[in-house]
Amino acid sequence: MKTELIVKDNALINASYNLDLVEQRLILLAIIEARESGKGINANDPLTVHADSYINHFDVHRNTAYQALKDACKDLFARQFSYQEQRPKGVANITSRWVSQIAYVDNSAAVELIFAPAIIPLVTRLEEQFTSYELKQVSGLNSAYAIRLYELLIAWRSAGKTPIIDLEEFRQKMGVLDGEYTRSDNFKKWVIEKPIAQINEHTDITVKVEQHKKGRVISGFSFKFKQKQQPKIENQRDPTTIDWINGVSDSEIKGMSPPQAFRYADKLYQNHEIVGNWTDCPKYEDVKIKLIKQLQEPKYVREYMKYLLACDDPFNPKTVGFKL
């Protein structure tokens, strides 16, 4: 199955903005379109999101999708977000639109949009601070608050918990306007409890929230979350049976030599199907080191075999463990 990876700079994850559910989904699909088409994101060329893509990813009725995308085009151009950027002379507080141009094309039932210049580096650069996740993790969420909360949480994936987030800051990050959910019970129900219930049911993490008070007044919230256990599939293969794809039996597969492990770790470290749930590796260098160690063990060579065989550098299981 194709992995549709969404990558955002943490400055964007932590930005303050207010997008409704359809607008958030449209942004996510545009990011994926840029990655998968090879077009990338720039300030001149439009990205196209077809209604069929929206229908297939989010399981909505065709007519509903058409109208939702039309309405989103009307509103998304006016939407703004704000974020902070560290500069030599101090912190800059930046406000920007999401898109500089957007259109709905009736005949092709598609949205064409161009991201605003400020958005482009926040989506395209893969530097020290970034968050990535698969679209399938949020495709079952039908609340804009649930998507926002999921993104905020997984920015802290390596820690499994967030710091205490001040109430006013949390409202801004979640896109709650000044006049919305002023009663704490309504705020907790619609902005925290229901989104957490959706996240726990539909995504790869389970979440718990803790509220913090100053006296009798709620001052902020913190969250703890953990990765869901993936069901283990028992291996019924005969270890002496020769695999028709790689030409060796499981019992013949050896661990790689250190040079081999280094070579193939360099090719696998960005494979989200392998490393996407590694909470103990916050940086790519940590991922590489872990892979180098794993690939020197036969069980991991067997586990990653299909990815190794797909590498552009030809992989021969019969030479594993020998000096190349």
C-alpha positions in Angstrom: 0.0 0.0 0.0 1.3 3.4 -0.9 2.3 5.6 2.1 1.1 9.1 1.7 3.3 11.1 4.0 2.6 14.6 5.2 5.6 16.6 6.4 5.3 20.0 8.1 7.8 22.2 9.9 7.0 22.4 13.6 6.6 26.2 13.3 3.5 25.5 11.2 2.3 22.7 13.5 2.5 25.1 16.4 1.0 28.1 14.5 -2.2 29.7 15.5 -4.9 29.4 12.9 -8.6 28.7 12.3 -9.4 26.3 9.5 -12.5 24.2 9.3 -12.5 20.5 8.6 -12.7 20.7 4.8 -10.1 23.4 4.6 -7.7 21.3 6.7 -8.3 18.3 4.5 -7.7 20.3 1.3 -4.4 21.6 2.6 -3.3 18.1 3.5 -4.2 16.7 0.0 -2.4 19.6 -1.6 0.8 18.8 0.3 0.5 15.1 -0.8 -0.1 16.2 -4.4 3.1 18.3 -4.3 5.1 15.3 -3.0 3.7 12.6 -5.2 3.5 14.5 -8.5 7.1 15.7 -8.1 6.0 19.3 -8.7 7.0 20.4 -5.3 5.6 23.6 -3.9 6.4 27.1 -5.3 4.8 30.5 -5.5 3.9 30.3 -9.2 2.6 26.9 -10.2 -0.9 25.7 -9.0 -1.4 22.4 -7.3 -4.5 20.4 -8.3 -6.7 18.5 -5.8 -9.4 16.5 -7.5 -12.8 15.8 -5.9 -12.2 12.1 -6.4 -9.1 12.3 -4.2 -11.2 13.9 -1.5 -13.9 11.3 -1.8 -11.5 8.3 -1.7 -9.5 9.5 1.2 -12.3 10.7 3.5 -15.2 8.5 2.4 -17.7 11.2 1.6 -20.6 11.3 -0.9 -19.7 12.7 -4.3 -22.2 15.5 -4.2 -21.1 16.4 -0.7 -17.5 16.6 -1.8 -18.3 18.9 -4.7 -20.1 21.4 -2.6 -17.6 21.2 0.3 -14.7 22.0 -2.0 -16.6 24.8 -3.7 -17.3 26.4 -0.3 -13.7 25.8 0.9 -12.4 27.8 -2.1 -14.5 30.8 -1.1 -13.2 30.9 2.5 -9.7 29.5 2.4 -8.3 32.6 0.5 -9.3 34.8 3.5 -7.8 32.5 6.1 -4.7 33.6 8.0 -2.2 32.0 10.3 0.4 33.4 12.6 3.7 31.9 13.8 7.0 32.9 15.3 10.4 32.8 13.6 13.8 33.2 15.3 15.9 35.9 13.7 19.3 37.4 14.5 17.7 40.5 16.1 15.0 38.5 18.0 11.7 36.7 17.5 9.6 37.8 14.5 5.8 37.4 14.9 4.6 36.6 11.4 1.0 36.6 9.9 0.3 35.2 6.5 -2.4 33.8 4.3 -2.5 30.1 3.5 -2.9 30.6 -0.3 -2.1 33.4 -2.7 -4.6 32.1 -5.3 -7.3 29.4 -5.3 -10.0 28.3 -7.8 -12.6 25.7 -8.2 -12.8 24.2 -11.8 -16.4 23.0 -12.4 -15.8 20.9 -15.5 -13.0 18.8 -13.8 -14.4 19.0 -10.3 -11.0 20.1 -9.0 -9.4 22.8 -6.8 -6.3 24.6 -8.1 -4.4 26.5 -5.4 -1.0 28.2 -5.0 0.4 28.3 -1.5 1.4 31.7 -0.1 5.2 32.4 0.0 5.4 32.2 3.8 3.9 28.7 3.7 6.3 27.2 1.2 9.5 26.8 3.4 7.3 25.5 6.3 6.0 22.6 4.2 9.0 21.9 2.0 12.1 22.1 4.2 13.2 19.0 6.1 15.5 20.6 8.7 15.9 19.9 12.4 12.3 20.7 13.4 9.7 18.8 11.5 6.7 16.5 12.1 5.6 13.8 9.7 2.6 11.5 9.7 0.6 9.4 7.2 -2.7 10.8 5.9 -4.5 7.6 6.8 -4.0 8.5 10.5 -6.3 11.5 10.2 -8.6 10.3 7.4 -11.1 9.0 9.9 -11.2 12.2 11.9 -14.3 14.3 11.2 -13.5 17.2 13.5 -11.1 20.0 12.7 -10.2 20.1 16.4 -9.3 16.4 16.3 -6.9 16.9 13.4 -5.3 20.0 15.0 -4.9 18.1 18.3 -3.4 15.1 16.7 -0.8 17.3 14.9 0.1 19.1 18.1 0.6 15.9 20.0 2.8 14.0 17.5 5.2 17.0 17.4 6.1 15.5 20.8 6.1 11.9 19.6 9.6 11.1 20.9 8.6 12.3 24.4 5.1 10.8 24.5 3.8 13.8 26.4 3.5 17.6 26.0 4.5 20.3 28.4 1.7 22.2 30.1 0.1 24.4 27.5 -1.3 27.7 28.8 -5.1 27.9 28.3 -5.0 31.0 26.1 -2.2 29.6 24.0 -4.0 26.3 23.6 -7.2 28.1 22.4 -5.1 29.9 19.8 -3.3 26.8 18.6 -6.6 25.0 18.3 -8.2 27.9 16.3 -10.8 28.7 18.9 -12.1 32.2 18.4 -12.4 34.7 21.3 -16.2 34.4 21.5 -16.3 30.6 21.1 -16.7 28.0 23.9 -16.3 30.6 26.7 -17.8 28.1 29.2 -15.1 25.7 30.4 -17.5 22.7 30.2 -18.3 23.3 26.6 -14.7 24.0 25.7 -13.5 20.7 27.3 -16.3 18.8 25.6 -15.9 20.0 22.0 -12.3 21.0 21.8 -10.7 18.3 24.0 -12.8 15.3 25.0 -14.6 14.6 21.7 -11.4 15.1 19.7 -9.5 12.8 22.0 -12.2 10.1 21.6 -11.8 10.3 17.8 -8.0 10.2 18.0 -8.1 7.2 20.3 -10.5 5.3 18.0 -9.1 6.2 14.6 -5.4 6.9 14.8 -2.2 5.2 15.9 -2.0 6.8 19.4 -4.1 6.8 22.6 -4.3 10.0 24.5 -5.0 11.2 28.0 -5.4 14.8 29.1 -4.7 16.5 32.5 -6.0 19.9 33.4 -4.0 22.3 35.5 -5.4 25.0 37.8 -4.3 28.2 39.5 -6.6 28.2 42.5 -10.0 27.3 41.2 -9.4 28.5 37.6 -8.2 26.2 34.8 -4.8 27.6 33.6 -3.8 25.0 31.1 -3.6 21.4 29.8 -1.0 18.7 29.3 -1.3 15.5 27.3 0.2 12.1 27.6 0.0 9.6 24.7 1.4 6.3 23.6 1.7 4.3 20.4 -0.9 1.6 19.9 0.4 -1.9 19.7 0.3 -3.4 16.3 -1.1 -6.9 16.1 1.7 -9.5 15.6 1.3 -12.0 12.8 2.7 -15.4 13.5 5.2 -16.6 11.0 4.2 -20.0 9.7 7.0 -20.2 7.1 9.3 -23.2 7.0 12.8 -21.8 7.7 14.3 -24.2 5.2 12.0 -23.3 2.3 13.7 -21.2 -0.4 11.9 -18.0 -1.0 11.0 -17.7 -4.7 11.7 -13.9 -4.7 15.0 -13.6 -2.9 16.4 -17.1 -3.7 17.4 -18.1 -0.2 15.7 -19.7 2.8 15.1 -17.9 6.1 17.7 -20.1 7.8 20.3 -19.0 5.3 19.9 -15.3 5.8 22.7 -13.8 7.8 23.2 -10.4 9.5 25.0 -7.8 7.4 28.6 -6.9 7.8 29.1 -3.3 9.3 29.9 -1.8 5.8 26.8 -3.5 4.3 24.6 -2.3 7.2 25.9 1.3 6.8 25.2 1.2 3.1 21.6 0.0 3.4 20.7 1.9 6.5 21.5 5.0 4.4 18.8 3.8 1.9 16.1 2.8 4.4 16.2 5.5 7.1 13.5 7.7 5.5 11.2 4.7 4.8 8.1 5.6 6.9 6.8 2.1 6.8 9.9 1.0 8.8 10.7 3.9 11.0 7.4 5.8 11.3 6.6 4.5 14.8 10.1 4.7 16.3 9.5 7.0 19.2 13.0 6.6 20.5 14.7 8.3 17.4 13.8 12.0 17.3 16.5 12.7 14.6 17.4 11.0 11.3 20.9 10.3 12.6 19.4 8.3 15.5 17.3 6.4 13.0 20.4 5.5 10.9 22.4 4.3 14.0 19.5 2.1 15.1 19.2 0.6 11.5 22.9 -0.1 11.3 22.7 -2.1 14.5 19.6 -3.9 13.4 20.8 -4.9 10.0 23.7 -6.8 11.5 21.1 -9.2 12.9 19.5 -11.9 10.7 15.9 -11.3 12.0 15.9 -7.7 10.8 17.4 -8.5 7.4 14.5 -11.0 7.0 12.0 -8.4 8.3 13.2 -5.6 6.0 13.8 -7.9 3.0 11.1 -6.5 0.7 12.5 -3.0 1.2 16.1 -4.1 0.7 15.1 -5.8 -2.6 13.5 -2.6 -3.8 16.6 -0.5 -3.2 18.1 1.1 -6.3 21.5 -0.4 -5.2 21.1 -4.1 -6.1 20.7 -6.2 -2.9 21.8 -9.9 -3.0 20.8 -11.9 0.1 23.4 -14.5 -0.8 26.2 -12.0 -0.1 24.9 -10.8 3.3 27.5 -11.0 6.0 30.4 -11.1 3.5 32.7 -8.2 2.7 31.5 -6.4 -0.4 
